[in-house]
Amino acid sequence: MKILLTGVAGFIGSKTAEYLLQRGDEVVGLDNINDYYDVNLKYARLEKILGISRDKIDWYTFVKSDLYERFSFIRINLEDKQAIRMLFANGSFDVVVNLAAQAGVRYSIENPYAYVESNVDGFLNILEGCRHHNIKHFVYASSSSVYGLNGKVPFSEKDSIAHPVSLYAATKKSNELMAHTYSYLYGIPSTGLRFFTVYGPWGRPDMSPFLFADAISHDRAIKVFNNGDMLRDFTYIDDIVMGVLKVIDSIPQPDALWDSENPSPDSSTAPYQIYNIGNSQPVRLMDFIQAIEVAIGKEAKKVYLPMQPGDVYQTYADTSKLKKDLDFKPSTLLREGIKETMDWYKSFYKL
């Protein structure tokens, strides 16, 4: 199977590519390597995990992997409509996995245009490529943030997502709506994945595990928002990726009940699905911090702050649909995952 994987220099993308290649798929990886966070980490993922040397990377040029015969990389912006058209025209892809996006809830308040350009305009370019080139399955990253102010827990795929509280969440909701429209109009099988607070080795430095670890390691105080009264469904990276692979191999069929107990007669024509992928065991923020303190071997200094704009009190995944349809449920225990994460962190940053 030949797969186009966008966001391949990212945290989830690089690990997904590794798993796909290890099982024998052919993968073309795309990324623009933007500077939202340290590009050196992105280049390191490409080189250490996927065998793409930094000095060979240039815009619009395919680079072959030194580790995997069936992997190549190209640097393109999703919003570059002409480049994406050419990529699809020459690619002969079977499956497209879109993990590329402008990430970050708080940053979306500061720089909204970046989110619309990448997460909406870029997403449309990918959908158009799928439409015109007979893609067998389109899989894309959504986010638990789409649940916004939803007060019912755990979050089910059938719950309302009418009240997002950040532009990032709004763009992810728009992705789901756009994908459903293309599934309905053009029969493109598509599956959206609502990821819940992913952590693990090679993770983004702007995410809480590494912000906390960096501060603790250098005797700086950590910022604890909402006075620590927050719950997150922390999900280990390997569990996330195994879920992605399960979804890739399960092409959705038209499903009249995907989001409604009272479907319209026409709804059954859309081969469309949405899945939560989360640990389904929300953890108190203070317990999460304590697990990092144990793994590092040092207690954190803490500064307690109010809830930040765009944040939500809790995330909690109902994964019963994932289990029922695909016989998969994340299983990595928090302390086990945090230990692996902190071991990598100390090794990579030479602490």
Secondary structure, DSSP 4 states (H G I P E B T S, - for coil): -EEEEESTTSHHHHHHHHHHHHTT-EEEEEE---SSS-HHHHHHIIIIIH---GGG--BT--EE-SS-TTEEEEE--TT-HHHHHHHHHHH--SEEEE------TTHHHH-HHHHIIIIIIHHHHHHHHHHHTT-SEEEEE--GGGGTT--SSSB-TTS------SHHHHHHHHHHHHHHHHHHHH---EEEEEE--EE-TT--TTSHHHHHHHHHHTTPEEEEEGGG--EE--EEHHHHHHHHHHHHTSPPPP-TTSS-SS--TTGGG--EEEEEES-S--EEHHHHHHHHHHHHTSPPEEEEEPPPTT--SB--B--HHHHHHH-------HHHHHHHHHHHHHHHTT-
